[in-house]
Amino acid sequence: MTSSTSVPSPADEDHRLIKGLVVRTLLLDVLERDIRTLDTLLLKMPEVYILSLTRIQNNVLKEMLGLRKQMRTRGVKVLEEKREADGIETLYMCRGYWQRFYMLWTFARNEVKKELSRHLQMDLAQS
């Protein structure tokens, strides 16, 4: 009986978890920036908008906790996230093996937009 010495490939579920975590991390950054911007504008009722975005932040954080729990169960751990000129690279450990996940900024932007629209219960196709 021979044993395989090749590195096991991460499953699609592992990639989905990493992508979900990266997208939500970027979404939190966007929300934080937008909240700071709203706070500086001369709006009639900025607290309403800020409260709405803060509520989304809290929901995103809860989702991230769930993703991290699933990742722990599957033996997946994010080690490093590098933001580069053309995209974002995530180095992670998957059941003892180093892996890389790379997302171009154009794709990341679209994914963040989809995630934010989901939280706002908006259909982007209708715009």
Number of C-alpha atoms within 10 A of each C-alpha: 3 4 5 7 6 6 10 11 11 14 10 9 12 17 16 12 19 23 18 18 22 24 22 21 15 17 22 21 13 15 17 16 12 14 19 11 11 16 14 9 9 8 10 7 9 15 14 10 15 19 12 13 20 17 13 18 21 12 13 20 16 12 15 19 13 14 17 18 13 15 19 13 9 15 14 24 18 18 11 11 15 11 13 10 8 11 14 17 17 18 17 19 16 22 16 12 13 14 18 15 14 17 17 14 15 10 11 19 15 12 19 20 16 16 17 21 13 12 15 12 9 12 10 10 5 5 5
